[in-house]
Amino acid sequence: MTADRNSETTIDEIIDSSRVFAVVGASNKPERASFGVMKVLIGQGYTVHPVNPGLAGQRIHDRLVYARLDDVPAPVDVVDIFRNAADALGVVRDAIRLRDALAIKTVWMQLGIVNEQAADEAEAAGLLAVMDRCPAIEFRRRKMR
C-alpha cells in the first residue's frame, strides 16, 4: 500500500496520456534509482529531460541535463521528483509556477517520498499529485495484470 491518493485507474491514465517526463534530481550514477528509472522511461518510449544543477550541460542516457525545471523545453507532462520529501515541496511549487508555460499535468513523487502539503498545493493548482510510487514499478504491475 502506498501513501498515494490515486486509484490504479488514475495511475494508468497518467501513464497512458503522458509522453514527456522531467526527472528532477536525476543522477548519472548507475546505482541511483533515478538513473534506472530514466532508462526504463526511455525504453518505454517517453521523452525524458534530466534536471540536476550539478550536472547541467552533461548527458545522462544521451539526454541533455538541465540545471532547473525552468530550463526544460515545453511540453512536460510529468515532473518526476527524486528529491527528499522536504525538498519535494519546492519542486512542486516550481511545477505549479511553470504549469502553463510547460503544460505540466502531474507531479510524481517517487517511491518513499511523501509530502502531503506538496500534494495538497499541487491539487489545489489543478495538477494531479502522485506520491510514494515509481513509474518503472507501475509498468511492471501493468504487465502482470
C-alpha positions as CSV (number, residue, x, y, z in Angstrom):
1,M,0.0,0.0,0.0
2,T,1.3,3.4,-0.9
3,A,0.7,6.8,0.6
4,D,-0.6,7.9,-2.8
5,R,-4.1,9.2,-3.1
6,N,-4.7,7.9,-6.6
7,S,-6.5,4.8,-7.8
8,E,-4.9,2.3,-10.1
9,T,-7.1,3.7,-12.9
10,T,-5.8,7.2,-12.4
11,I,-2.2,6.0,-12.4
12,D,-2.9,4.1,-15.6
13,E,-4.4,7.2,-17.2
14,I,-1.4,9.3,-16.2
15,I,1.0,6.7,-17.7
16,D,-1.1,6.3,-20.9
17,S,-1.7,10.0,-21.5
18,S,1.9,11.2,-20.7
19,R,4.7,11.4,-23.2
20,V,7.3,13.7,-21.6
21,F,8.9,13.4,-18.1
22,A,11.2,15.9,-16.5
23,V,13.2,14.0,-13.9
24,V,14.2,16.4,-11.1
25,G,17.1,15.0,-9.1
26,A,18.5,13.0,-12.0
27,S,21.7,11.2,-11.3
28,N,24.5,9.9,-13.6
29,K,25.4,7.2,-11.2
30,P,24.1,3.7,-12.3
31,E,23.4,2.7,-8.7
32,R,20.9,5.5,-8.1
33,A,17.2,4.9,-8.6
34,S,16.8,7.9,-10.9
35,F,19.4,6.5,-13.3
36,G,17.5,3.3,-13.7
37,V,14.0,4.8,-13.8
38,M,15.1,7.2,-16.6
39,K,16.4,4.2,-18.5
40,V,13.1,2.4,-18.1
41,L,11.1,5.5,-19.2
42,I,13.3,6.0,-22.3
43,G,12.9,2.3,-23.0
44,Q,9.1,2.7,-22.8
45,G,9.2,5.4,-25.5
46,Y,8.9,8.5,-23.2
47,T,10.9,11.7,-23.8
48,V,13.0,12.3,-20.7
49,H,14.6,15.6,-19.6
50,P,17.0,15.1,-16.6
51,V,17.2,18.0,-14.2
52,N,20.2,18.5,-11.8
53,P,22.1,21.8,-11.3
54,G,25.3,19.9,-10.5
55,L,25.2,18.0,-13.8
56,A,23.8,20.7,-16.1
57,G,25.2,20.6,-19.6
58,Q,26.2,16.9,-19.2
59,R,24.3,14.0,-20.7
60,I,22.6,11.1,-18.9
61,H,21.4,8.3,-21.2
62,D,22.3,10.6,-24.1
63,R,19.8,13.2,-22.8
64,L,21.0,16.8,-22.0
65,V,20.8,17.6,-18.3
66,Y,19.1,20.9,-17.4
67,A,20.0,23.0,-14.3
68,R,16.4,23.8,-13.4
69,L,12.9,23.0,-14.3
70,D,12.7,26.5,-15.7
71,D,15.2,25.5,-18.4
72,V,13.4,22.4,-19.7
73,P,11.7,22.8,-23.0
74,A,7.9,22.5,-23.2
75,P,5.9,20.4,-23.1
76,V,6.3,18.4,-19.9
77,D,3.5,16.1,-18.9
78,V,5.0,14.8,-15.6
79,V,7.5,16.3,-13.2
80,D,9.1,13.2,-11.6
81,I,10.7,14.1,-8.3
82,F,13.8,12.3,-7.0
83,R,14.4,14.6,-4.0
84,N,13.8,14.0,-0.4
85,A,10.3,14.7,1.0
86,A,11.2,18.1,2.4
87,D,12.6,19.3,-0.9
88,A,9.7,18.0,-2.9
89,L,7.6,21.0,-1.8
90,G,9.9,23.4,-3.6
91,V,9.9,21.3,-6.7
92,V,6.1,21.1,-6.7
93,R,5.9,24.9,-6.2
94,D,8.2,25.3,-9.3
95,A,5.9,22.9,-11.2
96,I,2.9,25.0,-10.2
97,R,4.6,28.2,-11.3
98,L,5.5,26.6,-14.6
99,R,2.3,24.7,-15.1
100,D,1.0,26.7,-18.0
101,A,4.4,27.5,-19.6
102,L,5.4,23.8,-19.7
103,A,1.9,22.3,-19.9
104,I,2.6,20.3,-16.8
105,K,-0.3,18.0,-15.8
106,T,1.2,15.8,-13.0
107,V,3.8,15.9,-10.2
108,W,5.1,12.5,-9.3
109,M,6.9,12.0,-6.0
110,Q,9.0,8.8,-6.2
111,L,8.8,5.7,-4.0
112,G,9.4,6.7,-0.4
113,I,8.6,10.4,-1.0
114,V,5.5,11.6,0.8
115,N,4.7,15.3,1.3
116,E,1.1,15.9,1.9
117,Q,1.5,19.7,1.8
118,A,3.1,19.4,-1.7
119,A,0.3,17.1,-2.9
120,D,-2.4,19.5,-1.5
121,E,-0.8,22.5,-3.2
122,A,-0.4,20.7,-6.5
123,E,-4.0,19.5,-6.5
124,A,-5.3,23.0,-5.5
125,A,-3.4,24.3,-8.5
126,G,-5.1,21.8,-10.8
127,L,-2.3,19.3,-11.1
128,L,-2.5,15.6,-10.4
129,A,-0.2,14.6,-7.5
130,V,1.3,11.1,-7.1
131,M,3.3,10.1,-4.0
132,D,5.3,7.1,-3.0
133,R,5.1,5.4,-6.4
134,C,7.6,4.6,-9.1
135,P,6.6,4.6,-12.8
136,A,9.0,1.7,-13.5
137,I,7.2,-0.4,-10.9
138,E,3.9,0.7,-12.4
139,F,4.9,-0.6,-15.8
140,R,5.7,-4.0,-14.4
141,R,2.5,-4.0,-12.4
142,R,0.5,-3.3,-15.5
143,K,2.2,-6.2,-17.4
144,M,1.3,-8.6,-14.6
145,R,-2.5,-7.9,-14.8
